[in-house]
């Protein structure tokens, strides 16, 4: 059986799951990468808040990605930092 490569995506698209750029949705902090600027959320007595600056995981610690200084936070979830998303807020 020969497959026409030019037609394959259209013919089989109903069988293919969509692929999304990671991550636009919030993900658990346990799987946060250490090689990317992240938007992280923390929970305090006032509720859930996204930090207004990019963070990076450095082993078991967190740093402000802009200043490279240690920050004392316990984030709960994350997504990739996006300058566009921050200007929408």
Backbone as a chain_set.jsonl record, in Angstrom:
{"seq": "XXXXXXXXXXXXXXXXXXXXXXXXXXXXXXXXXXXXXXXXXXXXXXXXXXXXXXXXXXXXXXXXXXXXXXXXXXXXXXXXXXXXXXXXX", "coords": {"N": [[0.846, -1.178, 0.0], [0.579, 2.175, -0.862], [1.183, 5.427, 0.397], [0.012, 8.624, -0.13], [1.865, 11.251, 0.588], [1.307, 13.97, 0.578], [-1.429, 14.118, 0.886], [-1.928, 12.778, 3.233], [-2.079, 14.135, 5.872], [-4.589, 15.504, 5.726], [-6.394, 13.439, 5.214], [-6.185, 11.827, 7.481], [-6.573, 13.419, 9.658], [-8.697, 13.386, 11.448], [-8.029, 11.385, 13.162], [-5.923, 12.267, 14.609], [-4.531, 13.724, 17.492], [-4.737, 17.063, 18.756], [-1.825, 19.14, 18.875], [-0.307, 21.119, 21.222], [1.481, 24.097, 21.997], [3.605, 24.038, 24.715], [3.496, 25.54, 27.95], [0.18, 26.632, 27.835], [-1.801, 26.457, 29.571], [-2.272, 26.154, 33.14], [0.013, 24.219, 35.032], [1.028, 21.509, 37.256], [3.278, 22.309, 39.925], [5.175, 20.425, 40.47], [6.196, 19.45, 38.096], [7.581, 21.499, 36.936], [9.844, 23.033, 34.701], [13.434, 23.7, 34.764], [14.757, 25.262, 33.036], [13.532, 27.459, 31.896], [11.825, 30.636, 31.755], [9.237, 31.235, 33.989], [5.769, 31.737, 34.724], [4.436, 31.861, 37.822], [2.187, 30.7, 40.379], [1.114, 31.51, 43.656], [-0.273, 30.67, 46.847], [-1.904, 32.457, 49.321], [-3.14, 33.994, 52.372], [-5.035, 35.605, 51.202], [-5.796, 34.378, 48.88], [-5.322, 32.871, 45.595], [-2.567, 33.834, 43.664], [-0.936, 35.097, 40.792], [2.465, 35.659, 40.257], [4.042, 38.752, 39.356], [6.343, 38.846, 37.939], [8.867, 37.112, 36.04], [9.882, 33.799, 36.957], [12.381, 31.372, 37.873], [13.159, 27.965, 38.333], [15.589, 26.675, 40.467], [17.059, 24.067, 41.189], [15.896, 23.102, 44.263], [15.099, 25.6, 44.905], [13.767, 28.905, 44.214], [14.181, 31.537, 41.875], [14.12, 35.026, 41.038], [13.752, 35.649, 37.757], [14.541, 37.931, 36.424], [16.243, 39.455, 38.108], [17.922, 37.552, 39.097], [17.997, 36.837, 41.751], [17.467, 35.032, 44.793], [14.223, 34.003, 45.792], [11.788, 33.698, 48.318], [9.481, 31.575, 48.051], [6.647, 29.38, 47.735], [5.498, 28.054, 45.245], [2.45, 26.939, 43.612], [1.488, 26.191, 41.104], [2.251, 26.486, 37.547], [3.073, 28.128, 34.404], [4.448, 28.779, 31.13], [6.288, 31.814, 30.981], [5.014, 34.762, 29.578], [5.402, 37.691, 27.885], [3.387, 38.967, 26.497], [1.05, 38.011, 27.749], [1.271, 39.205, 30.225], [0.886, 41.929, 29.677], [-1.745, 41.958, 29.048], [-3.122, 41.776, 31.407]], "CA": [[0.0, 0.0, 0.0], [1.356, 3.402, -0.967], [0.504, 6.573, 1.003], [0.314, 9.917, -0.724], [2.279, 12.08, 1.723], [0.669, 15.287, 0.514], [-2.826, 14.003, 1.321], [-2.037, 12.054, 4.489], [-2.597, 14.917, 7.008], [-6.017, 15.78, 5.605], [-7.157, 12.196, 5.255], [-6.12, 11.2, 8.788], [-6.604, 14.424, 10.722], [-9.689, 13.039, 12.458], [-7.421, 10.42, 14.071], [-4.761, 12.879, 15.245], [-4.809, 14.633, 18.606], [-4.083, 18.348, 18.556], [-0.577, 19.367, 19.598], [-0.273, 22.486, 21.711], [2.751, 24.584, 22.524], [3.534, 23.942, 26.172], [2.113, 25.303, 28.31], [-0.669, 27.801, 27.915], [-2.622, 26.236, 30.76], [-1.518, 25.971, 34.379], [0.466, 22.855, 35.278], [1.485, 21.331, 38.64], [4.633, 22.784, 40.177], [6.071, 19.264, 40.532], [6.799, 19.198, 36.787], [8.113, 22.759, 36.407], [11.215, 22.916, 34.19], [14.393, 24.632, 35.352], [15.453, 25.955, 31.961], [12.62, 28.418, 31.262], [11.159, 31.639, 32.581], [7.9, 30.739, 34.29], [4.787, 32.48, 35.502], [4.05, 30.943, 38.895], [1.153, 31.132, 41.307], [1.269, 31.192, 45.077], [-1.503, 30.785, 47.62], [-1.728, 33.065, 50.639], [-4.408, 34.174, 53.079], [-5.986, 36.32, 50.344], [-6.191, 33.554, 47.743], [-4.321, 32.447, 44.616], [-2.045, 34.997, 42.945], [0.189, 34.916, 39.879], [3.497, 36.665, 40.466], [4.087, 39.693, 38.232], [7.676, 38.798, 37.339], [9.21, 35.734, 35.677], [10.661, 33.039, 37.932], [13.061, 30.155, 37.405], [13.472, 26.973, 39.356], [17.016, 26.403, 40.572], [17.039, 22.947, 42.136], [14.733, 23.208, 45.134], [14.859, 27.01, 45.187], [13.214, 29.729, 43.149], [14.837, 32.824, 41.701], [13.509, 36.02, 40.154], [14.497, 35.49, 36.505], [15.068, 39.227, 35.995], [17.325, 39.913, 38.983], [18.72, 36.373, 39.457], [18.059, 36.736, 43.21], [16.622, 34.029, 45.447], [12.949, 34.462, 46.36], [11.251, 32.712, 49.25], [8.093, 31.277, 47.67], [6.226, 27.991, 47.592], [4.468, 28.107, 44.192], [1.56, 25.788, 43.504], [1.364, 25.804, 39.702], [3.066, 27.307, 36.654], [2.996, 28.059, 32.942], [5.55, 29.552, 30.573], [6.171, 33.262, 31.071], [4.709, 35.409, 28.309], [5.299, 39.146, 28.001], [2.06, 39.336, 25.977], [0.04, 37.708, 28.751], [1.393, 40.178, 31.309], [0.331, 43.22, 29.273], [-3.201, 41.824, 28.969], [-3.692, 41.841, 32.762]], "C": [[0.892, 1.242, 0.0], [0.54, 4.556, -0.408], [0.957, 7.836, 0.301], [0.608, 10.887, 0.415], [1.594, 13.443, 1.725], [-0.758, 15.243, 1.036], [-2.972, 13.372, 2.698], [-2.574, 12.903, 5.636], [-4.098, 15.194, 6.925], [-6.849, 14.508, 5.779], [-7.214, 11.604, 6.664], [-6.24, 12.185, 9.943], [-7.637, 14.104, 11.791], [-9.151, 12.039, 13.476], [-6.259, 11.012, 14.865], [-5.197, 13.821, 16.358], [-4.115, 15.962, 18.337], [-2.816, 18.461, 19.406], [-0.53, 20.84, 19.966], [1.133, 22.841, 22.148], [2.628, 24.6, 24.041], [3.996, 25.227, 26.816], [1.36, 26.612, 28.296], [-1.572, 27.692, 29.137], [-1.715, 26.033, 31.97], [-1.206, 24.497, 34.599], [0.975, 22.733, 36.719], [2.958, 21.72, 38.798], [5.637, 21.63, 40.19], [6.749, 18.962, 39.203], [7.355, 20.466, 36.15], [9.543, 22.561, 35.911], [12.142, 23.934, 34.851], [15.1, 25.475, 34.286], [14.592, 26.998, 31.246], [12.135, 29.448, 32.263], [9.703, 31.216, 32.744], [7.058, 31.796, 34.98], [4.317, 31.499, 36.566], [2.967, 31.568, 39.758], [1.492, 30.681, 42.715], [-0.092, 31.353, 45.739], [-1.154, 31.419, 48.956], [-3.095, 33.26, 51.278], [-5.464, 34.903, 52.251], [-6.426, 35.528, 49.123], [-5.021, 33.169, 46.856], [-3.892, 33.663, 43.808], [-0.92, 34.576, 42.007], [1.195, 36.02, 40.156], [3.655, 37.502, 39.2], [5.461, 39.766, 37.578], [8.009, 37.343, 37.025], [10.098, 35.095, 36.737], [11.329, 31.863, 37.241], [13.305, 29.244, 38.587], [14.964, 26.693, 39.309], [17.174, 25.31, 41.624], [15.771, 23.017, 42.947], [14.378, 24.641, 45.475], [14.252, 27.702, 43.973], [13.969, 31.043, 43.101], [13.981, 33.724, 40.823], [14.343, 35.986, 38.88], [15.102, 36.805, 36.019], [16.294, 39.633, 36.8], [18.303, 38.806, 39.348], [18.885, 36.217, 40.969], [17.067, 35.698, 43.717], [15.34, 34.694, 45.964], [12.38, 33.331, 47.208], [9.77, 32.504, 48.958], [7.888, 29.776, 47.648], [5.128, 27.971, 46.526], [3.671, 26.807, 44.119], [1.391, 25.293, 42.081], [2.073, 26.825, 38.83], [2.591, 27.194, 35.213], [4.147, 28.903, 32.413], [5.259, 31.04, 30.673], [5.91, 33.813, 29.675], [4.57, 36.904, 28.545], [3.918, 39.61, 27.533], [0.977, 39.122, 27.026], [0.074, 38.754, 29.87], [0.823, 41.536, 30.938], [-1.18, 43.174, 29.151], [-3.853, 42.043, 30.327], [-4.025, 43.249, 33.169]], "O": [[1.843, 1.335, 0.776], [-0.652, 4.669, -0.692], [2.155, 8.082, 0.158], [-0.306, 11.3, 1.13], [1.335, 14.001, 2.791], [-1.247, 16.235, 1.575], [-4.057, 13.43, 3.278], [-3.47, 12.435, 6.339], [-4.8, 15.127, 7.935], [-7.895, 14.529, 6.428], [-8.193, 10.943, 7.01], [-6.026, 11.81, 11.096], [-7.47, 14.513, 12.94], [-9.746, 11.858, 14.539], [-5.674, 10.329, 15.705], [-6.12, 14.616, 16.186], [-3.029, 15.99, 17.757], [-2.754, 17.938, 20.518], [-0.696, 21.706, 19.108], [1.885, 21.985, 22.614], [1.654, 25.12, 24.585], [4.829, 25.933, 26.247], [1.905, 27.627, 28.729], [-2.047, 28.695, 29.669], [-0.522, 25.768, 31.821], [-2.056, 23.634, 34.379], [1.318, 23.741, 37.339], [3.773, 21.483, 37.906], [6.824, 21.843, 39.945], [7.777, 18.285, 39.179], [7.579, 20.498, 34.94], [10.368, 21.984, 36.619], [11.679, 24.916, 35.431], [15.946, 26.308, 34.611], [14.892, 27.377, 30.114], [12.042, 29.177, 33.46], [9.025, 30.882, 31.772], [7.567, 32.637, 35.721], [3.844, 30.412, 36.236], [2.846, 32.789, 39.855], [2.075, 29.618, 42.93], [-0.952, 32.083, 45.248], [-0.23, 30.981, 49.641], [-4.096, 32.747, 50.778], [-6.653, 34.83, 52.559], [-7.329, 35.953, 48.404], [-3.873, 33.141, 47.301], [-4.727, 34.429, 43.327], [-0.052, 33.789, 42.386], [0.823, 37.187, 40.276], [3.426, 37.009, 38.095], [5.714, 40.647, 36.757], [7.489, 36.436, 37.676], [10.95, 35.752, 37.335], [10.904, 31.419, 36.174], [13.616, 29.691, 39.691], [15.534, 26.497, 38.235], [17.396, 25.594, 42.801], [14.675, 22.993, 42.386], [13.454, 24.881, 46.252], [14.227, 27.161, 42.867], [14.351, 31.598, 44.132], [13.22, 33.253, 39.978], [15.54, 36.271, 38.928], [16.082, 36.79, 35.275], [17.28, 40.105, 36.233], [19.392, 39.082, 39.852], [19.809, 35.542, 41.423], [15.987, 35.51, 43.157], [15.373, 35.8, 46.502], [12.483, 32.157, 46.852], [8.912, 33.169, 49.538], [8.841, 29.003, 47.555], [3.948, 27.881, 46.864], [4.143, 25.738, 44.504], [1.173, 24.101, 41.864], [2.454, 27.897, 39.299], [1.824, 26.301, 34.852], [4.756, 29.662, 33.166], [4.125, 31.476, 30.476], [6.525, 33.372, 28.704], [3.715, 37.336, 29.319], [3.346, 40.538, 28.105], [0.085, 39.956, 27.177], [-0.97, 39.14, 30.397], [0.316, 42.239, 31.812], [-1.837, 44.215, 29.15], [-5.012, 42.451, 30.397], [-4.511, 43.473, 34.278]]}, "num_chains": 1, "name": "protein.A"}
